[in-house]
Amino acid sequence: MIIKVLTRFGFEKISQKGSHAKFKNSVTPIKTVIIPMHSEVRKGTLKSILQQADITIDEFVKHL
């Protein structure tokens, strides 16, 4: 679900090491985000990911 939304915002998977994947924004290459590839992600982790990606919670919910 997180990955689907990130791809809608222009992020692409560039690498994966273990259970974590690195995504880079194709529009703003400076922005990279590390995503844990777990079945569930804690809400604090989700907030941190969205903050790093410069995506608001409202934008995230809108693009689900």
N, C-alpha and C positions, 0 to 999 in steps of 0.2 A: 504494500500500500504506500509506504513512504517513497519507495523507488519510483512507483508510477507517477506520483505527484512531482517528484524532483525532475523526472524526464520531461514532464509538461512545462517545466520552468527552464528547460535547456541544459540540464545536467546529463552527463554521460559517464558511464562506468569506465574508469581508466586502469584500475588494478584491484586485485583482491589478495589478501594475505590472511590465511586462516579464516576466521569467522567475521572479518571486517572488510568492507569494500570501500574503495576511494572513488568519489565522484567529482568531476570537474565541470564547471559551467562553460558551455561552448560560447556563450555570449560574452561573459566576463571571466576569462581564464584565471584570474587571480583567485576566484572563489573555489575552494575545494572543501568537500565535506566527507567525513568518515562515517559510514553507516554500519552498525552491527547487523549481521545477517541472522538474527534470532527470530523465532516465531513471534515473540512479543518484545516490545521495546517500552521501557519505563517512560512515564510522562515527562520526567525531568530530562531524560535523554532526548526525547522528541523535541522538547522546547529548545534544547541546546542545538540540535541539528537544524531546526528552522531558523534559529538566530544566526548560525553560521552561514546558512544559505540565503539570508535576508528575505525570508518568507514569513508573513504574519500567520497567526493561527487561523484567522478568518479566510485568508487566501488558501491555506492548506485545505480547510474544510470545503471550500467552494470547488476545489479541483479534485475532490475524492471521486 
